[in-house]
Amino acid sequence: MKDYLENINKAFESRARLGIMSVLMVEERVDFNTLKETLQLTDGNLASHLRALEEAEYLRVEKQFVGRKPNTTYQATDGGREAFKSHLDALEQLILNNRNGS
C-alpha cells in the first residue's frame, strides 16, 4: 500500500487542479476563459491554481494578443503529463485495494 501512496501527488489534491490537468490531458491547448467556464471557477481561484501548476513545471503558459485582446493559453508539459498519469495510477490502486479489502 505504501508504494502507491508515495505516488499520490500533492500538486493534484485539489478539485481545481485535478480538473485543470484532466482538461489539459485531453486538449492540446486551452485558454483561460475555457478553463474558467469548464471548471466553474472564479478568475482568482483559477489563476492561483494555474500558477501553482506552472511553478511545478506541470504546465506551459503562452501569452499572446489576438487582435487587441490578450489571450493566455495553457498546455501540459511532458513532465506534467507523466506526473498526472502516475497520480491517477496511484489513486486507481488505492481504490482497487480498498474495494478488494472490503
Residue frames as qw, qx, qy, qz and C-alpha x, y, z in Angstrom:
[[0.000, 0.886, 0.464, 0.000, 0.00, 0.00, 0.00],
 [0.338, -0.760, 0.067, 0.552, 2.80, 2.39, 0.83],
 [0.474, -0.017, 0.543, 0.693, 4.28, 2.14, -2.69],
 [0.154, 0.582, 0.563, 0.566, 1.36, 3.72, -4.48],
 [0.271, -0.887, -0.326, 0.182, 0.61, 6.18, -1.68],
 [0.462, -0.476, 0.205, 0.719, 4.04, 7.65, -2.37],
 [0.268, 0.190, 0.581, 0.745, 2.88, 8.39, -5.93],
 [0.025, -0.847, -0.530, -0.036, -0.11, 10.44, -4.83],
 [0.414, 0.246, 0.027, 0.876, 0.99, 13.93, -5.80],
 [0.132, -0.593, -0.482, 0.631, 0.04, 16.82, -3.51],
 [0.001, 0.222, -0.292, -0.930, 0.07, 19.17, -6.51],
 [0.331, -0.166, -0.679, -0.634, -3.10, 17.44, -7.75],
 [0.089, -0.256, -0.859, 0.434, -5.00, 17.13, -4.47],
 [0.277, 0.384, 0.297, -0.829, -7.49, 19.93, -5.12],
 [0.566, 0.542, 0.615, -0.086, -10.55, 19.51, -7.31],
 [0.309, 0.894, -0.074, -0.315, -9.49, 22.55, -9.36],
 [0.064, -0.650, 0.699, 0.293, -6.03, 21.17, -10.16],
 [0.494, 0.090, 0.863, 0.061, -7.43, 17.73, -10.96],
 [0.503, 0.729, 0.419, -0.201, -9.86, 19.45, -13.31],
 [0.165, 0.859, -0.332, -0.353, -7.21, 21.61, -14.96],
 [0.192, -0.437, 0.841, 0.254, -4.93, 18.67, -15.63],
 [0.543, 0.308, 0.778, -0.065, -7.82, 16.47, -16.79],
 [0.475, 0.826, 0.161, -0.260, -8.77, 19.07, -19.39],
 [0.107, 0.810, -0.510, -0.269, -5.14, 19.51, -20.48],
 [0.454, -0.201, 0.857, 0.136, -4.69, 15.75, -20.88],
 [0.551, 0.517, 0.655, -0.008, -7.49, 15.73, -23.46],
 [0.364, 0.922, 0.130, 0.022, -6.97, 19.10, -25.15],
 [0.716, 0.285, -0.068, 0.633, -3.63, 20.15, -26.63],
 [0.196, 0.103, -0.178, 0.959, -4.09, 23.79, -25.61],
 [0.196, -0.733, -0.650, -0.052, -6.80, 25.56, -23.63],
 [0.114, 0.524, -0.078, 0.840, -7.35, 29.25, -22.97],
 [0.015, 0.042, -0.625, 0.779, -8.10, 30.81, -19.60],
 [0.531, 0.011, 0.083, -0.843, -11.79, 31.51, -20.27],
 [0.743, 0.037, -0.584, -0.325, -12.46, 27.97, -21.47],
 [0.433, 0.012, -0.794, 0.426, -10.89, 26.55, -18.29],
 [0.166, -0.027, 0.424, -0.890, -12.84, 29.03, -16.17],
 [0.667, 0.023, -0.139, -0.732, -16.17, 28.11, -17.78],
 [0.706, 0.077, -0.693, -0.124, -15.48, 24.37, -17.90],
 [0.474, -0.054, -0.738, 0.477, -14.39, 24.15, -14.26],
 [0.355, -0.795, -0.387, -0.302, -16.79, 26.81, -12.91],
 [0.617, -0.357, -0.263, 0.650, -14.03, 28.70, -11.09],
 [0.004, -0.973, -0.092, 0.210, -13.53, 32.39, -10.38],
 [0.518, 0.782, -0.248, 0.242, -10.72, 34.26, -12.11],
 [0.183, -0.757, 0.543, -0.313, -8.64, 34.50, -8.93],
 [0.821, -0.248, 0.486, -0.165, -9.15, 30.89, -7.89],
 [0.893, 0.418, 0.117, 0.116, -8.27, 29.55, -11.34],
 [0.350, 0.835, -0.326, 0.271, -5.25, 31.86, -11.65],
 [0.403, -0.672, 0.573, -0.240, -3.80, 30.71, -8.32],
 [0.886, -0.052, 0.460, -0.036, -4.14, 27.02, -9.22],
 [0.754, 0.634, -0.003, 0.171, -2.66, 27.60, -12.68],
 [0.066, 0.860, -0.440, 0.248, 0.26, 29.45, -11.12],
 [0.652, -0.470, 0.576, -0.146, 0.95, 26.57, -8.72],
 [0.905, 0.229, 0.350, 0.077, 0.94, 24.05, -11.59],
 [0.526, 0.808, -0.154, 0.216, 3.17, 26.33, -13.65],
 [0.218, -0.794, 0.526, -0.212, 5.65, 26.67, -10.76],
 [0.778, -0.226, 0.584, -0.051, 5.72, 22.86, -10.52],
 [0.090, 0.456, -0.681, -0.566, 6.51, 22.87, -14.25],
 [0.424, 0.250, 0.867, -0.074, 3.42, 20.78, -14.98],
 [0.449, 0.753, 0.479, 0.053, 2.04, 23.26, -17.49],
 [0.403, 0.006, 0.254, 0.879, 3.31, 25.76, -20.00],
 [0.144, 0.800, 0.392, -0.430, 1.80, 29.23, -20.36],
 [0.393, 0.193, 0.437, 0.785, 1.69, 31.12, -23.62],
 [0.087, 0.751, 0.351, -0.552, 0.56, 34.74, -23.74],
 [0.291, 0.133, 0.517, 0.794, -0.24, 36.47, -27.00],
 [0.303, 0.409, 0.191, -0.839, -2.59, 39.06, -28.43],
 [0.287, 0.413, 0.803, 0.319, -5.50, 38.12, -30.66],
 [0.061, 0.834, 0.320, 0.445, -6.35, 41.40, -32.30],
 [0.002, 0.660, -0.313, 0.683, -6.09, 43.81, -29.40],
 [0.780, -0.503, 0.074, -0.364, -7.14, 41.33, -26.72],
 [0.067, -0.528, 0.834, -0.146, -4.68, 39.39, -24.61],
 [0.925, -0.021, -0.211, -0.317, -5.09, 35.62, -24.87],
 [0.210, -0.549, 0.785, -0.193, -3.42, 33.21, -22.47],
 [0.894, 0.070, -0.341, -0.283, -3.30, 29.52, -23.30],
 [0.507, -0.532, 0.650, -0.195, -2.14, 26.58, -21.22],
 [0.811, 0.303, -0.477, -0.154, -0.62, 23.27, -22.23],
 [0.862, -0.464, 0.206, 0.006, 0.51, 20.31, -20.12],
 [0.111, 0.721, -0.676, -0.099, 4.25, 19.68, -20.20],
 [0.716, 0.161, -0.676, -0.065, 5.61, 16.18, -20.75],
 [0.211, 0.137, -0.769, 0.588, 6.60, 16.11, -17.08],
 [0.453, -0.026, 0.310, -0.836, 3.13, 17.26, -16.08],
 [0.790, 0.100, -0.371, -0.477, 1.52, 14.53, -18.15],
 [0.594, 0.146, -0.764, 0.204, 3.74, 11.87, -16.58],
 [0.011, -0.107, 0.654, -0.748, 3.19, 13.17, -13.05],
 [0.607, 0.006, 0.108, -0.787, -0.57, 13.28, -13.57],
 [0.787, 0.109, -0.544, -0.268, -0.66, 9.75, -15.01],
 [0.406, 0.132, -0.791, 0.437, 1.34, 8.47, -12.01],
 [0.267, -0.071, 0.459, -0.845, -1.06, 10.26, -9.67],
 [0.748, 0.051, -0.140, -0.647, -4.10, 8.70, -11.37],
 [0.693, 0.147, -0.706, 0.002, -2.47, 5.26, -11.32],
 [0.161, 0.120, -0.745, 0.636, -1.82, 5.63, -7.59],
 [0.498, -0.010, 0.265, -0.825, -5.44, 6.67, -6.96],
 [0.784, 0.111, -0.428, -0.436, -6.66, 3.72, -9.01],
 [0.533, 0.131, -0.794, 0.261, -4.54, 1.31, -6.95],
 [0.118, -0.086, 0.593, -0.792, -5.83, 2.85, -3.74],
 [0.671, 0.050, 0.013, -0.739, -9.43, 2.40, -4.89],
 [0.765, 0.149, -0.590, -0.211, -8.87, -1.16, -6.11],
 [0.362, 0.139, -0.802, 0.455, -7.15, -2.19, -2.88],
 [0.308, -0.036, 0.479, -0.821, -9.93, -0.67, -0.78],
 [0.761, 0.089, -0.207, -0.608, -12.59, -2.47, -2.84],
 [0.716, 0.159, -0.679, 0.001, -10.77, -5.78, -2.59],
 [0.181, 0.177, -0.733, 0.632, -10.18, -5.31, 1.11],
 [0.516, -0.146, 0.191, -0.822, -13.88, -4.88, 1.85]]
